[in-house]
């Protein structure tokens, strides 16, 4: 029997995962080599100590201390149901390490719960992969120059706004925004200054609309803002005038006296039967009406 126990102990010790057992009092009775490697704590420092002593100090991403308030091991010994969670464990070197923990009850031959086992694995690679995926997603949908959404992102948001309108009549509106005389800025001050000016305009646009609205760069010196929940032209006109005024009042410290620009804007409400193409086409024509009227104008239709 002893040889059989040693056999299974050797198997568990050679697992890449960390594994430890606790009794009903949550006192650690077994600590494998994987647990030593992942946490930095040798078995000599953990055996005989209670997990409620907060040695590993499992916390959630929100900072909730599970060992003191919502211990998975205590929970599985209470109801017999296995649990899994993503937490951050305290490493012996002091830093926080992301791990995936799985807790299960240990039963005697009669089915009585006599303890629990927790296995855990290093979640750093998963967290790093998720971070890279989020960064890639941002890269795919973000304009690299201005930091606002790019054309692909805007296409997706336009389709979503139209679908929501068709399904729930949740209205939206579109502003087509073009920077006035931008070629002249590039020719006079250079492309670096032109790029800084576009970044200034983009940031102003983003801050000029509500946090729930969408702003993106359509291309060149053209931007689009999708404004949600607008049903009246008067409200759209007011929102567009706010955007126009704030851009006009912005100033780039790239020259001795500063550099500012204006924008021409066309705005239109989402209508039944609209597609992204018809919505853009209508707003674009209204923007050109503002250009023909002298620029630094808003035209709503």
Helices and strands as residue ranges (DSSP letters): H 2-13, E 18-23, E 28-31, H 33-39, H 43-46, G 51-53, H 66-69, H 72-79, E 83-90, E 96-107, E 113-122, H 124-141, H 151-168, E 172-179, H 182-189, H 191-208, E 214-219, E 222-228, H 233-249, E 263-269, H 276-292, E 298-300
